[in-house]
Every structure is written in C-alpha cells, then in structure tokens.
Amino acid sequence: MTHGSEFWTVTSAANSKIQAAEMRVLRLIKGRKIFQNEDIRKELNVKSILRYVEETQLRWFGHVK
C-alpha cells in the first residue's frame, strides 16, 4: 500500500482516502465493524500509514539533500 510513498504528494483528499483504506484493513484484521481508530491501532500495535509515509518522505529528503 505504501510502495513509492517517498514521492507522493499527499493532499487532504488523498489523506482521507488513505486513512479510510487503512482503517478498513485494520478492522478486517481485528474482525470488528465498530471500533475507535486509536484503540484498534493500540491493540494491533501499529502506527498510522500516514505517519509512515511522512517518515519515509523525510528520510528520502535527507538522503537527497
């Protein structure tokens, strides 16, 4: 899902689509329909995809710089 994320331009529309897709996958993994976003991340011990994308972009920027 994050292939090539170093080069993405993350707009607010893309941001919400990415977050929605991430939560769908996490709910499928957990097997529950209704769950708070932060609670499910804590239970599964995963960080947000958007945070991961931001970290990879910053790492790439540091490499290029």
C-alpha positions as CSV (number, residue, x, y, z in Angstrom):
1,M,0.0,0.0,0.0
2,T,2.9,2.4,0.6
3,H,5.0,1.4,-2.5
4,G,6.7,4.6,-3.8
5,S,5.3,6.7,-1.0
6,E,8.5,8.7,-0.8
7,F,7.3,10.6,-3.9
8,W,3.6,11.0,-3.1
9,T,2.0,14.4,-2.9
10,V,-0.4,13.9,-0.1
11,T,-3.4,16.2,-0.4
12,S,-6.2,16.3,2.1
13,A,-8.4,14.2,-0.2
14,A,-5.7,11.6,-0.6
15,N,-5.1,11.8,3.1
16,S,-8.7,10.9,4.0
17,K,-8.7,8.1,1.4
18,I,-5.5,6.6,2.7
19,Q,-6.8,6.7,6.3
20,A,-10.1,5.1,5.3
21,A,-8.4,2.3,3.5
22,E,-6.1,1.7,6.4
23,M,-8.9,1.5,8.9
24,R,-10.9,-0.9,6.6
25,V,-7.9,-3.2,6.6
26,L,-7.3,-3.0,10.3
27,R,-11.0,-3.7,11.0
28,L,-10.8,-6.7,8.8
29,I,-7.7,-7.9,10.6
30,K,-9.4,-7.4,14.0
31,G,-12.7,-8.7,12.9
32,R,-14.9,-5.9,14.2
33,K,-17.1,-3.4,12.4
34,I,-17.3,-0.7,15.1
35,F,-14.1,0.3,16.7
36,Q,-12.3,3.6,17.6
37,N,-9.3,4.3,15.3
38,E,-6.8,4.8,18.1
39,D,-8.0,1.8,20.1
40,I,-7.6,-0.6,17.2
41,R,-4.1,0.8,16.4
42,K,-3.1,0.3,20.1
43,E,-4.5,-3.3,20.2
44,L,-2.7,-4.3,17.0
45,N,0.4,-2.3,17.9
46,V,0.6,-0.5,14.5
47,K,1.3,3.2,13.6
48,S,-0.6,5.2,11.1
49,I,0.2,4.7,7.4
50,L,0.3,8.5,7.1
51,R,2.9,8.8,9.8
52,Y,4.9,6.1,8.0
53,V,4.6,7.9,4.7
54,E,5.8,11.1,6.3
55,E,8.8,9.4,7.8
56,T,9.8,7.8,4.5
57,Q,9.5,11.2,2.7
58,L,11.6,12.9,5.3
59,R,14.2,10.1,5.1
60,W,14.3,10.4,1.3
61,F,14.6,14.2,1.6
62,G,17.6,13.8,4.0
63,H,19.2,11.3,1.6
64,V,18.8,13.6,-1.4
65,K,19.9,16.7,0.5
